[in-house]
Amino acid sequence: LIATNSIGLPFCLEQMEFCICLLLTILGYIPGIIYAVYVLVALGSEERDRDYDTLA
């Protein structure tokens, strides 16, 4: 469940990304990892930028 941990830590557990990643990891480890990398690269930068904007 390493793929879901990398998604669940930076994002809230109630978000759809975590649920999708968990489902894909249960169905097959490789699809879960691929989706986790996609979320961290594509969607993660937007979330991180938004968090830093609120601090500034």
C-alpha positions in Angstrom: 0.0 0.0 0.0 2.9 2.3 -0.6 1.2 4.0 -3.5 -1.8 5.0 -1.5 0.4 6.3 1.3 2.1 8.7 -1.0 -1.3 10.0 -2.1 -2.9 10.0 1.4 -0.3 11.9 3.2 -0.2 15.1 1.2 -3.9 15.1 0.4 -7.0 14.8 2.6 -8.3 11.3 2.9 -11.7 12.4 1.8 -10.6 13.4 -1.7 -11.4 11.3 -4.7 -7.7 10.9 -5.7 -7.0 8.8 -2.6 -10.1 6.6 -3.2 -9.2 6.0 -6.8 -5.6 5.2 -5.9 -6.7 2.8 -3.1 -9.0 1.0 -5.5 -6.4 0.7 -8.2 -3.8 -0.6 -5.7 -6.2 -3.2 -4.4 -7.0 -4.3 -8.0 -3.4 -4.3 -9.0 -0.3 -2.8 -7.5 1.1 -1.4 -10.8 -2.0 0.6 -11.8 -2.0 2.1 -8.3 1.6 3.2 -8.5 1.0 4.7 -12.0 -1.9 6.7 -10.8 -0.1 7.8 -7.6 2.8 9.1 -9.7 0.3 10.9 -12.0 -1.5 12.6 -9.1 1.8 13.6 -7.4 3.2 15.1 -10.6 0.2 16.6 -12.3 -2.1 17.5 -9.4 0.4 17.8 -6.6 2.1 20.9 -7.8 -1.2 22.8 -7.9 -2.1 21.8 -4.4 1.4 22.7 -3.1 1.3 26.1 -4.8 -2.2 26.8 -3.3 -0.9 25.9 0.2 2.0 28.3 0.0 -0.1 31.1 -1.4 -2.3 31.0 1.7 0.8 31.3 3.9 2.2 34.3 2.1 
